[in-house]
């Protein structure tokens, strides 16, 4: 199919000349402000200076020692509101494209086949990491660098978590993911896939089965639902199901369902953007984004929103879905909606949508993707009953250490924070790795 | 930590430097406060700003420097009229004591400049008595406001020998003589320094130059209240000159002295080039003026990574390693020829290659205006490679050797009919008198 190449691969990053030219624009600031803006403590001021000074291996080391997923963050981070937002060069023009330079350097490390880490003295204490997403990988890598034998348990067939099953290939492709996973594996981290840590005290039992500490980073793989009065048997997806299907071998199947059809996506966040833009790229005739507030209230990044417009997405702002229309075989034929207007601000500081009476209408659509948020899987608290969770089933953990209410069990990433960035999960993994080492000393 | 299995230390004049990277005698080594900060950043030693004896007051011109920009590249060169130290000798010596007390593992080299034998001796003795590990004799500052100093000495070779001998007879610490590049052959003054007792040579000091003239006032910069002057040019622009003099001296069997390389060094690559051509230590100023002391971190890490990659354990094993490949041009094998080759799949269609080939090379390109692509006429390519220098796409244009059977087409004359009108007899040599040995 014609879309396949464009869909499955990311656009190439900077080449050597472009990266050097971009680094040349860097002002090499004293106390670089970019280096204070990263949730995972990335030091762009240092690695760009190193690139400038032809110390390329050193530049790569600066990134990778701090963040084993430096490549993923370079590609996926919303740099415009993090490091690049602080860039002094903005004052004389535009910020340095830090994310792109970071991606370039990490790709260089693969091209040059660099071995950045010394072999540590081996430790005896086995560590279990539950979940192979950014948080789990980050924690596992940090501990493996210190010599601990680390086993990562992954419920799905392949490692990567949200990096594999929650992001579209044209934004972050599998080839890139495999290379970055290779960096984690080369540290000696063991992966056990198709291994779901669940059931009664499933996670807690790891402590009884030879593991000295456990890091829980299973992510949020439950989907918030619209709770319609009746659910169609065909044509309705959650974003969790849909995005996973694009990556787990069902791409052609989804493409054939979408091609030439009308698709609607409900939601206003980054995940909704990935769903709607991918549907457009897969050849849907018309793609509608349905959001109950307006453009300014959307949580998705501005560049994602603009990109979706360029992909041909029609925006149905100020429309609130109310249910689905189906045919006699209960197949989806339309999305029922009611129009809204903005009222007073709510707790989130955004203006609240208010339903306009008697404004009901139905959009003809054969596929609808609900992208209204991820949440913890409903039975997750059973896997760790002695770990305190909140009313949303998010684990209560110390933000500085990942410590939970159960000694030896640490947690981080979205299962603690709720939906957040890859870079946040990376930092949680790093902090927990540090805390686990402290814990093992005691 | 990078580099823990790599030893960057090097022996130079009986002292162990923890790495080959030193501050040169200049504005960046003006006080103990500055030098201490540089040591904390990772520099292994300093050639302290040239001392003076307080006999004459030193007053620096204002402004002191001018930046030589090239397009948006800053500080490709630096123009500098700063004099030797304007601090009282006592203050500098107190700073020596401070540095030796607080940084005993770092090497302190005292740069001195005198006007007479006794002044050279006085400064040498004062340096040695206050902890200097070695001396550097400044025979080369190109912009002293006082006659009879700096590079005026460096160009008067007998004075080099005389003053070196004076210092040698006064102190027991090693002596480095610092050469001016504003001469033709550096081996000659270096030999005078050796004959006077120098233990090593450092080179190069700044190159005499004028980097810019103000177009409104017609005054060279820095414009010191309406007056400009020839002064010292430094920075990346002068690196080729420094490398050449270092290689010359390293290859001089009679000289056979350790060398400290200076001139346009900013990165570990620059430093390594000086080392490969025979320098045991290298010295930096303009790189620090541009970026600060922090660049040494990248020199250390970059050189360590290079050595690890190449399996080289000691810096000493790199010193002079490229010298055997530095030959005179008569060693070229002219029977082997090549041309440029184009990877046009990546061409962006700017046509700079065509412009330069037509105007500066062999007119070996045709221009496909419709597709905006050059087309190479192989037999006309001179292999000057200018096209590759201006091409914005990395490695799109590369050199390839052609088979021995291949011949380059001679540049055609415009109108062969005019040949019958030329006034011309073939040259026939009748005598070798006055001939030279140039084989080019």
Interface residues (C-beta under 8 A of the other chain):
Chain A: X15 X16 X17 X28 X49 X50 X53 X54 X55 X57 X58 X61 X118
Chain B: X2 X4 X266 X267 X268 X269 X291 X294 X295 X298 X299 X301 X302 X305 X392 X393 X394
